[in-house]
């Protein structure tokens, strides 16, 4: 790819004053100069807006967009509406880029629709080079819609490495024409996993995918407690996600892709149990928890789910738990879940 092709870098911003300077500095200092940086302030109540304006005032490549708080997906879509680049790149406001990140991805772009790089995982001042796929996964599999979707949905059978799955929106370039022609945008309204849906929508369009064999992103690992917090409404979140992927994944012509819908449904079913009935902060009595598990497992949809899922897509520990739930051993499953949670 030649430098005459502009790259639009979109950064959703919500109360990120602590990290925003580091993020934007890494963008304006990119060695690839033909960029525009779109900072979308999603209703921040801290000094994020002032920081965004500061960069927009001194660097003409920086565009400041302001909206009321609507969530990350809406902010990304607002950035896409303003973008004029040939390529789209998403960056989270608490992360940052190596100086040659855009140039490295651009050099690998060629005829591709999506170009994906490796990334650095930053935790407690320790930096690790991470990959989205295990190194034993073939180049052919890494561009297959099946493997891309399976990995994005968190299925270990599809080459998950030790870090993030490929369902994140960063460390890659999307060709703008590919997104527009296929009507691909971030799904507004989901509380979690909007990025997974965005990528699945893209991967289902059989894109031409290329890989850049070097880290192009610094991913800051937060305390994971927020994503593991007690959530009595997670079942609603899970239902909304499954609704988004039911037709394109669950109704796909490829039976291997269809069974990934069942994998995700079972995974979210287990996560509902983790974040509600088996969570340490759940206020219910043991009797109420077991009755809740019984009600959840014995509703017709979940009864069918526990009978029909592909067992080969899950590890032995999860299969044991699912067997216990399917056979109505709710106390045993509850105790095993509590033990696993304490050991994790």
Beta strands, then each sheet from edge to edge (+ up, - down):
strand 1: 7-13
strand 2: 35-42
strand 3: 62-67
strand 4: 87-90
strand 5: 114-123
strand 6: 126-130
strand 7: 172-175
strand 8: 209-220
sheet 1: 3+ 2+ 1+ 4+ 7- 5+ 6-
sheet 2: 3+ 2+ 1+ 4+ 7- 5+ 8+
end
